[in-house]
Amino acid sequence: MQTVSNESTPSISEYFDAEDQAMYSDYEASETDPDTSSEFSDEGTEYRPKGSISGEQANDYYLESQFRTGRRSRLPAARPDASTFNIWSLLRKNIGKDLSKVSMPVSLNEPLNTLQRMAEDLEYSELLDRTAQTADPYERMVIVAAFAVSGYAASYYRAGSKPFNPLLGETYECIREDKGFRYISEQVSHHPPVSACHALSKNFTYWSDMRIKNKFWGRSMEVQPLGTCNLFLPRWNEKYRWNKVTTCIHNMLGGQRWVDQYGEMLIQCNDITCKLEFYKAAYWSEKASEVSGVITDPQGTVIHQLFGKWNEAFYCGVAPSARCIWRPGAMAQDCETYYGMTRFAIELNELEPEMAKYLAPTDTRFRPDQRALEEGLLELAEGEKLRVEQLQRERRKNRDETNIEYQPRWFRKVEQGSQECWEYNSQYWDQRKDPGFMNQTFTKLW
């Protein structure tokens, strides 16, 4: 039996000369398979080296990206200056506590919320399309592992702000013809805060429910996700299941904030197991942002070795012949102006007049405090945030007084062993089509 220790996996910096075997090239080559190719265009897929692009290149890149997806490439306004806010005055009374119950000023937010952040896990959904076309089950696990790691790449430049907390009953839909999936999410519980999502594609079904616990430790804040991510591949009748790792934001009280991911991720599919270790950064360690792990068969024999950095690249094999499975898309030089968002994130809160006719009135795009922040109107955003939070408190008080238990509209709670999870009820898209949300009654959230 082959075994691999942490000591046998050197720093990823030694491997940047490894051969890049980009999955997108293979995807294009196999596109003609009528049983597995997506019914939607794959334009907009990015396998660019990580880094910034500047000057004329940046302008060309943005024009190209807007042309390929038909969506915006910048927010309406730059991030407002919140440097005068003293975060210590807010956080000093909450050291060691769960910050999900603490109302934060809007100046600490970015103009996205947790439901949209969950949608960002699908930024590299083309990996799942590639998985559906792969015959080898161990190679499928390699690509699923790359997808699970890819969901953290967007956080690298986002340490300076937090997403809005969704209101109970708030929803978010995302239809991406270019990527071939449609996504719906809902805030299904307020205390504790739980968000659930479901995405459907010709090649895969993805769903997740997450409870986020935020704890402040004086100079850093930990984000601990409790819940699971699930993937079903209909062609292979396979289900994958994995956990999220801990996110930590450092230098909360001063200096340059930076984000770290650490912990063990376990991906299961039948008798095939993938174990990934996200290494905790430390000044005496060279493993900042590094990930390594193995894929094993039912007998525990190592089939594939995996390594990389969650913000730079993910490899399979051993140097110098390791294959590059995934790289994140390039960031624009002025990304910090727009909260450090990727292009995919910038597109998420866009509201077009034609689209507005079909969205549920509970959709995040209609949320006034988040919309005001996106437009750079900080004072208006702060006032609107206080107003919608007060409306939520009044709705909860009314339910308590009338002994009415809140029931989510699009997800239902189910028991899986000793765990509670949230299952999509398969009604959202049907009701969106007929009778349409304009002909239905919804609770007024804002």
C-alpha positions as CSV (number, residue, x, y, z in Angstrom):
1,M,0.0,0.0,0.0
2,Q,1.3,3.4,-0.9
3,T,1.3,6.0,1.8
4,V,2.0,9.7,1.6
5,S,3.0,11.9,4.5
6,N,2.9,15.7,4.8
7,E,6.7,15.8,4.7
8,S,6.6,14.1,1.2
9,T,4.7,16.9,-0.3
10,P,7.1,19.9,-0.8
11,S,6.0,23.5,-1.4
12,I,4.0,24.1,-4.5
13,S,6.6,26.7,-5.5
14,E,8.8,23.9,-6.7
15,Y,6.1,22.7,-9.2
16,F,5.3,25.8,-11.3
17,D,7.4,24.4,-14.2
18,A,5.2,21.3,-14.3
19,E,3.4,20.6,-17.5
20,D,0.0,22.4,-17.7
21,Q,-2.5,20.0,-19.1
22,A,-5.5,22.3,-19.1
23,M,-8.9,20.6,-18.9
24,Y,-10.5,23.1,-21.1
25,S,-8.5,21.9,-24.1
26,D,-9.7,18.4,-23.5
27,Y,-13.3,19.7,-23.1
28,E,-13.2,21.3,-26.5
29,A,-11.8,18.1,-28.1
30,S,-14.6,16.0,-26.6
31,E,-17.4,18.5,-27.3
32,T,-18.7,16.5,-30.2
33,D,-20.0,13.6,-27.9
34,P,-23.8,14.0,-28.3
35,D,-24.4,12.2,-25.0
36,T,-22.4,14.5,-22.8
37,S,-21.9,17.9,-24.4
38,S,-23.8,20.8,-22.8
39,E,-26.8,22.1,-24.6
40,F,-25.5,25.6,-23.8
41,S,-22.5,27.4,-25.2
42,D,-19.2,27.1,-23.2
43,E,-18.0,30.6,-24.1
44,G,-16.8,32.5,-21.1
45,T,-14.8,29.6,-19.6
46,E,-11.5,30.9,-18.2
47,Y,-8.3,29.0,-17.8
48,R,-6.0,31.9,-17.5
49,P,-2.9,32.1,-15.3
50,K,-3.5,33.8,-11.9
51,G,-2.4,37.4,-11.8
52,S,-3.3,40.9,-12.7
53,I,-3.7,42.4,-16.1
54,S,-3.2,46.1,-16.7
55,G,-3.5,49.0,-19.1
56,E,-4.6,48.2,-22.6
57,Q,-4.7,44.5,-21.9
58,A,-7.2,45.2,-19.1
59,N,-9.5,47.2,-21.4
60,D,-9.3,44.5,-24.0
61,Y,-10.0,41.8,-21.4
62,Y,-13.1,43.6,-20.1
63,L,-14.5,44.2,-23.5
64,E,-13.9,40.6,-24.4
65,S,-15.6,39.4,-21.2
66,Q,-18.6,41.6,-21.6
67,F,-19.0,40.4,-25.2
68,R,-18.7,36.8,-24.2
69,T,-21.3,36.8,-21.4
70,G,-23.4,39.9,-22.3
71,R,-23.1,41.0,-18.6
72,R,-21.4,43.9,-16.9
73,S,-17.7,44.0,-16.2
74,R,-17.7,46.7,-13.5
75,L,-19.9,47.7,-10.6
76,P,-21.8,51.1,-10.9
77,A,-19.6,52.7,-8.2
78,A,-16.2,52.1,-6.6
79,R,-16.1,50.9,-3.0
80,P,-16.8,53.8,-0.6
81,D,-14.1,54.9,1.8
82,A,-14.8,53.5,5.3
83,S,-11.4,54.1,6.8
84,T,-12.7,56.3,9.5
85,F,-14.8,53.5,11.1
86,N,-13.3,52.1,14.3
87,I,-14.1,48.4,14.1
88,W,-12.5,47.8,17.6
89,S,-15.3,49.8,19.2
90,L,-17.8,47.3,17.8
91,L,-15.9,44.0,18.2
92,R,-14.2,44.4,21.6
93,K,-17.4,43.3,23.4
94,N,-17.8,40.3,21.3
95,I,-14.5,38.4,21.5
96,G,-15.1,34.7,21.3
97,K,-18.8,35.1,20.4
98,D,-20.8,34.2,17.3
99,L,-20.9,37.4,15.3
100,S,-23.9,36.2,13.2
101,K,-26.1,37.6,15.9
102,V,-24.3,41.0,15.9
103,S,-25.6,43.8,13.6
104,M,-22.7,45.1,11.6
105,P,-22.4,48.6,10.0
106,V,-23.0,48.5,6.2
107,S,-19.5,49.9,5.7
108,L,-18.0,46.5,6.5
109,N,-20.1,44.8,3.7
110,E,-19.7,44.2,0.0
111,P,-22.8,44.5,-2.2
112,L,-23.4,40.7,-2.3
113,N,-25.0,38.5,0.3
114,T,-24.4,34.9,1.5
115,L,-26.9,33.4,-1.0
116,Q,-24.8,35.0,-3.8
117,R,-21.6,33.9,-2.2
118,M,-22.8,30.3,-2.3
119,A,-23.5,30.8,-6.1
120,E,-19.8,31.7,-6.5
121,D,-18.9,28.1,-5.7
122,L,-20.2,27.4,-9.3
123,E,-17.9,29.9,-10.9
124,Y,-15.9,27.0,-12.4
125,S,-18.8,24.7,-13.1
126,E,-17.2,23.7,-16.4
127,L,-15.1,21.3,-14.3
128,L,-18.4,19.5,-13.4
129,D,-19.3,19.3,-17.1
130,R,-15.8,17.8,-17.7
131,T,-16.4,15.3,-14.9
132,A,-19.6,14.1,-16.6
133,Q,-17.6,13.3,-19.7
134,T,-14.8,11.3,-17.9
135,A,-15.1,7.5,-17.9
136,D,-12.5,6.8,-15.2
137,P,-14.1,7.1,-11.7
138,Y,-10.8,8.0,-10.1
139,E,-10.2,10.7,-12.7
140,R,-13.7,12.0,-12.0
141,M,-12.8,12.3,-8.3
142,V,-9.7,14.3,-9.3
143,I,-11.8,16.8,-11.2
144,V,-14.5,17.0,-8.4
145,A,-11.6,17.7,-5.9
146,A,-10.4,20.5,-8.2
147,F,-14.0,21.9,-8.3
148,A,-14.2,21.8,-4.5
149,V,-11.0,23.7,-4.1
150,S,-11.9,26.2,-6.8
151,G,-14.7,27.6,-4.7
152,Y,-12.1,29.3,-2.4
153,A,-10.2,31.2,-5.1
154,A,-12.6,34.1,-5.1
155,S,-11.9,34.8,-1.4
156,Y,-8.3,35.7,-1.8
157,Y,-8.9,39.3,-2.7
158,R,-12.1,39.7,-0.5
159,A,-10.7,39.9,3.0
160,G,-11.6,43.6,3.3
161,S,-15.4,43.1,3.5
162,K,-18.2,40.7,4.4
163,P,-21.4,39.7,2.5
164,F,-24.8,40.9,3.7
165,N,-26.7,38.4,6.0
166,P,-29.8,37.3,4.1
167,L,-33.2,38.0,5.6
168,L,-35.4,35.1,6.4
169,G,-37.2,34.1,3.2
170,E,-34.8,36.0,1.0
171,T,-34.0,34.3,-2.3
172,Y,-31.6,34.5,-5.1
173,E,-31.8,32.9,-8.6
174,C,-29.0,32.7,-11.2
175,I,-29.5,31.5,-14.7
176,R,-26.3,31.1,-16.7
177,E,-26.9,30.0,-20.3
178,D,-23.2,30.4,-20.9
179,K,-22.4,27.8,-18.2
180,G,-25.4,25.7,-18.7
181,F,-27.0,25.8,-15.2
182,R,-29.7,27.5,-13.2
183,Y,-29.5,28.1,-9.5
184,I,-31.9,29.0,-6.7
185,S,-31.1,29.7,-3.1
186,E,-33.1,30.7,0.0
187,Q,-32.5,31.7,3.6
188,V,-34.4,29.0,5.3
189,S,-33.6,29.8,9.0
190,H,-32.7,32.9,10.9
191,H,-31.7,31.6,14.3
192,P,-29.5,29.7,13.6
193,P,-28.8,31.3,10.1
194,V,-29.0,28.6,7.5
195,S,-28.8,29.1,3.7
196,A,-29.8,26.4,1.2
197,C,-29.2,26.2,-2.6
198,H,-29.8,24.0,-5.6
199,A,-28.3,24.1,-9.1
200,L,-29.4,22.1,-12.1
201,S,-27.6,21.4,-15.3
202,K,-27.9,18.8,-18.0
203,N,-24.6,17.3,-16.7
204,F,-25.0,17.6,-13.0
205,T,-27.1,18.6,-10.0
206,Y,-25.5,20.4,-7.1
207,W,-27.0,21.3,-3.8
208,S,-25.8,22.6,-0.4
209,D,-27.0,23.9,2.9
210,M,-24.8,25.9,5.2
211,R,-24.9,27.4,8.6
212,I,-22.1,30.0,9.1
213,K,-20.7,30.7,12.5
214,N,-18.4,33.7,12.8
215,K,-16.2,34.1,15.8
216,F,-13.9,37.1,16.6
217,W,-10.7,36.3,18.4
218,G,-9.2,39.8,18.9
219,R,-7.1,40.2,15.8
220,S,-8.8,37.6,13.6
221,M,-12.2,36.3,12.7
222,E,-13.0,32.7,12.0
223,V,-15.8,31.7,9.6
224,Q,-16.9,28.1,10.4
225,P,-19.3,26.6,7.8
226,L,-21.4,23.8,9.1
227,G,-23.1,21.7,6.4
228,T,-22.4,19.8,3.3
229,C,-22.0,20.2,-0.4
230,N,-23.5,17.5,-2.7
231,L,-23.1,16.6,-6.3
232,F,-25.0,14.1,-8.5
233,L,-23.8,13.0,-11.9
234,P,-26.7,11.5,-13.8
235,R,-24.7,9.9,-16.5
236,W,-22.7,7.8,-13.9
237,N,-25.5,7.6,-11.2
238,E,-22.9,8.9,-8.7
239,K,-23.3,11.1,-5.7
240,Y,-20.4,13.1,-4.2
241,R,-20.5,14.7,-0.7
242,W,-18.0,16.9,1.0
243,N,-17.5,19.4,3.8
244,K,-16.2,23.0,3.8
245,V,-13.1,24.1,5.7
246,T,-12.6,27.0,8.1
247,T,-11.9,30.5,6.7
248,C,-10.0,33.0,8.8
249,I,-9.6,36.7,8.2
250,H,-6.5,38.2,9.8
251,N,-5.6,41.8,10.9
252,M,-9.1,42.7,11.6
253,L,-8.0,45.7,13.7
254,G,-5.4,47.2,11.5
255,G,-2.9,46.6,8.7
256,Q,-3.6,44.7,5.5
257,R,-6.3,42.1,6.0
258,W,-5.7,38.7,4.5
259,V,-7.6,35.5,4.3
260,D,-6.6,31.9,5.1
261,Q,-8.3,28.6,4.6
262,Y,-7.5,25.6,6.8
263,G,-8.8,22.2,7.9
264,E,-9.5,18.8,6.3
265,M,-11.9,18.3,3.5
266,L,-13.3,14.8,2.9
267,I,-14.9,14.0,-0.4
268,Q,-16.8,10.7,-0.6
269,C,-18.3,8.9,-3.6
270,N,-19.3,5.2,-3.1
271,D,-16.0,3.5,-2.0
272,I,-13.7,6.2,-3.4
273,T,-12.4,8.7,-1.0
274,C,-10.5,12.0,-1.4
275,K,-8.8,13.6,1.6
276,L,-7.5,17.1,1.2
277,E,-5.6,19.1,3.8
278,F,-5.8,22.9,3.6
279,Y,-2.7,24.1,5.5
280,K,-2.9,26.9,8.1
281,A,-0.6,29.8,7.3
282,A,2.1,30.7,9.8
283,Y,5.2,32.9,9.7
284,W,7.4,29.9,10.2
285,S,5.8,27.9,7.4
286,E,6.0,28.0,3.7
287,K,2.6,26.3,3.2
288,A,0.4,29.4,3.0
289,S,-2.6,28.7,0.8
290,E,-1.4,25.2,0.1
291,V,-3.5,22.1,-0.3
292,S,-2.5,18.5,-0.6
293,G,-4.1,15.2,-0.5
294,V,-4.7,11.7,-1.9
295,I,-7.5,9.7,-3.6
296,T,-7.8,6.2,-2.4
297,D,-9.6,3.0,-3.5
298,P,-11.8,0.9,-1.2
299,Q,-8.7,-0.9,0.2
300,G,-7.0,2.4,1.1
301,T,-4.4,2.2,-1.7
302,V,-3.4,5.6,-3.0
303,I,-4.5,6.1,-6.7
304,H,-3.7,9.8,-7.2
305,Q,-1.7,12.4,-5.3
306,L,-3.1,16.0,-5.4
307,F,-1.5,19.3,-4.5
308,G,-1.7,23.0,-5.2
309,K,-2.7,26.4,-3.9
310,W,-6.4,27.2,-3.5
311,N,-5.7,30.7,-5.0
312,E,-3.3,29.7,-7.8
313,A,-3.5,26.2,-9.2
314,F,-4.4,22.6,-8.5
315,Y,-2.3,19.6,-9.7
316,C,-2.5,15.8,-9.9
317,G,0.5,13.6,-9.9
318,V,4.2,14.0,-8.9
319,A,6.6,16.6,-10.2
320,P,7.9,17.0,-12.8
321,S,5.1,15.3,-14.7
322,A,2.2,16.6,-12.6
323,R,-0.9,17.7,-14.5
324,C,-2.5,21.1,-13.9
325,I,-6.2,20.4,-13.4
326,W,-7.4,23.9,-12.7
327,R,-6.3,27.5,-12.5
328,P,-8.4,30.5,-11.5
329,G,-9.3,33.2,-13.9
330,A,-7.2,36.4,-14.1
331,M,-8.1,39.4,-11.9
332,A,-8.2,42.9,-13.3
333,Q,-5.7,45.4,-12.1
334,D,-8.4,47.5,-10.5
335,C,-10.2,44.7,-8.8
336,E,-9.6,46.2,-5.3
337,T,-11.7,49.2,-6.5
338,Y,-14.6,46.8,-6.7
339,Y,-14.2,44.9,-3.4
340,G,-11.8,42.5,-4.9
341,M,-14.5,40.7,-6.8
342,T,-14.0,38.4,-9.7
343,R,-15.8,39.1,-12.9
344,F,-18.3,36.3,-12.1
345,A,-19.0,38.0,-8.7
346,I,-19.5,41.4,-10.3
347,E,-22.2,39.9,-12.6
348,L,-24.2,38.3,-9.8
349,N,-26.1,41.4,-8.5
350,E,-26.8,42.9,-11.9
351,L,-30.5,43.7,-12.4
352,E,-31.8,44.2,-16.0
353,P,-35.3,45.6,-16.6
354,E,-36.3,42.5,-18.6
355,M,-35.0,40.2,-15.9
356,A,-36.9,42.0,-13.2
357,K,-40.3,41.0,-14.7
358,Y,-39.6,37.3,-13.8
359,L,-37.8,37.4,-10.5
360,A,-39.5,36.7,-7.2
361,P,-40.0,39.9,-5.2
362,T,-37.9,38.3,-2.4
363,D,-34.8,38.1,-4.8
364,T,-31.7,39.7,-3.4
365,R,-31.4,42.0,-6.4
366,F,-34.3,44.0,-5.1
367,R,-32.9,44.4,-1.6
368,P,-32.5,48.2,-1.1
369,D,-29.6,48.4,1.3
370,Q,-27.4,46.2,-0.8
371,R,-28.4,48.0,-4.0
372,A,-27.6,51.4,-2.4
373,L,-24.1,50.1,-1.3
374,E,-23.5,48.9,-4.9
375,E,-24.3,52.4,-6.2
376,G,-21.9,53.9,-3.6
377,L,-24.6,55.5,-1.5
378,L,-23.2,54.6,1.9
379,E,-25.5,56.7,4.1
380,L,-28.6,55.5,2.3
381,A,-27.4,51.9,2.5
382,E,-27.0,52.2,6.3
383,G,-30.4,53.6,6.8
384,E,-32.0,51.0,4.6
385,K,-30.2,48.2,6.4
386,L,-31.5,49.4,9.8
387,R,-35.0,49.6,8.3
388,V,-35.1,46.1,6.7
389,E,-33.6,44.6,9.9
390,Q,-36.3,46.2,12.0
391,L,-39.0,44.9,9.6
392,Q,-37.5,41.4,10.1
393,R,-37.7,41.7,13.9
394,E,-41.3,42.8,13.7
395,R,-42.2,39.8,11.5
396,R,-40.6,37.5,14.0
397,K,-42.4,39.1,16.9
398,N,-45.7,38.7,15.1
399,R,-45.0,35.0,14.5
400,D,-44.1,34.4,18.1
401,E,-47.2,36.1,19.3
402,T,-49.4,34.1,17.0
403,N,-47.5,30.8,17.5
404,I,-46.9,30.5,13.8
405,E,-43.9,28.4,12.8
406,Y,-42.0,29.8,9.8
407,Q,-42.0,27.5,6.7
408,P,-39.5,28.1,3.8
409,R,-41.1,28.4,0.4
410,W,-38.7,26.4,-1.8
411,F,-36.8,24.1,0.6
412,R,-37.9,21.6,3.2
413,K,-36.1,20.2,6.3
414,V,-35.3,16.5,6.2
415,E,-33.5,14.1,8.5
416,Q,-30.4,12.3,7.3
417,G,-29.4,10.0,10.2
418,S,-28.6,12.3,13.1
419,Q,-28.3,15.4,10.9
420,E,-30.8,17.9,9.7
421,C,-30.5,19.1,6.1
422,W,-32.5,21.1,3.6
423,E,-33.9,19.6,0.4
424,Y,-35.1,21.5,-2.6
425,N,-38.9,21.0,-3.2
426,S,-38.6,21.3,-7.0
427,Q,-41.3,24.0,-7.2
428,Y,-39.4,27.2,-7.9
429,W,-38.9,27.0,-11.7
430,D,-42.4,25.6,-12.3
431,Q,-44.0,28.4,-10.4
432,R,-41.8,31.0,-12.0
433,K,-43.1,29.8,-15.4
434,D,-46.8,29.3,-14.4
435,P,-48.5,31.2,-12.9
436,G,-45.4,33.5,-12.6
437,F,-44.3,35.3,-9.5
438,M,-46.2,38.5,-10.4
439,N,-49.4,36.5,-9.9
440,Q,-48.4,35.2,-6.5
441,T,-48.4,36.6,-2.9
442,F,-45.1,36.9,-1.1
443,T,-44.2,38.2,2.4
444,K,-42.9,41.8,2.0
445,L,-39.2,41.7,3.1
446,W,-38.3,45.4,2.5
